[in-house]
Amino acid sequence: QVRLVQSGAEVKKPGASVKVSCKASGYTFTNFGFSWVRQAPGQGLEWMGWISAYNGNINYAQKLQGRVTMSTDTSTNTAYMELRSLRYDDTAVYYCARDASVGPPHFSGFHIWGQGTMVTVSS
Amino acid sequence: DIVMTQSPDSLALSLGERATINCKSSQSVLYSSNNKNYLAWYQQKPGQPPKMLIYWASTRESGVPDRFSGSGSGTDFTLTISSLQAEDVAVYYCQQYYSAPQSFGQGTKLEIK
């Protein structure tokens, strides 16, 4: 069946970087893209950005521009999200979600989600 | 950017009652070329990722019980649970995927009275 399996929990110091992976299975990887969504403890959902696994097109949330990099590896069917210069308020569960392969107006909502990766920023 | 606003923030109802959650977008999410509303609803239980319930504003995701329904168009949308069950206790989010940045409502916490 269609699955997204994310890497394990991370603890990082302020100023460090973290790279979360999201391995896809059960479908043709390049027919879709990925959005990344984060959720701070007790808070709502925040969209971080989108990457197409088809053509590599990317769209980042403005507040994360310059600190986030999203990528895909079609040889391993894996998507990645790297966040740099970590701050305490980056502590959150990070989710990958399957999205459309091309941008608007072709977005289609998030039918499949990864299990989430807890990233804790602590000194 | 499109801002999504849900109401109420929380809701406590008795088992079997009807639950109604509203979602308003700051601009229309109806795409005129295909007449589709780019609006989804998700359910999130503690310790779990969100689960899609409804997409295109009113299409139920496969496997979702038919007591869940979505309605609305343009800027105003509603998620209705026709008869509340104990397993429906969760936080519910609306999301627009009309344009980037995609955005979510702040969430509505649904509890049993």
Interface residues (C-beta under 8 A of the other chain):
Chain A: S35 V37 G44 L45 E46 W47 W50 N59 A61 Q62 Y95 G103 P104 P105 F107 S108 G109 F110 H111 W113 G114 Q115 G116
Chain B: Y31 S33 N34 Y38 A40 Y42 Q44 P49 P50 K51 M52 Y55 W56 E61 Y93 Q95 Y97 Y98 S99 A100 P101 Q102 S103 F104 G105 Q106 G107
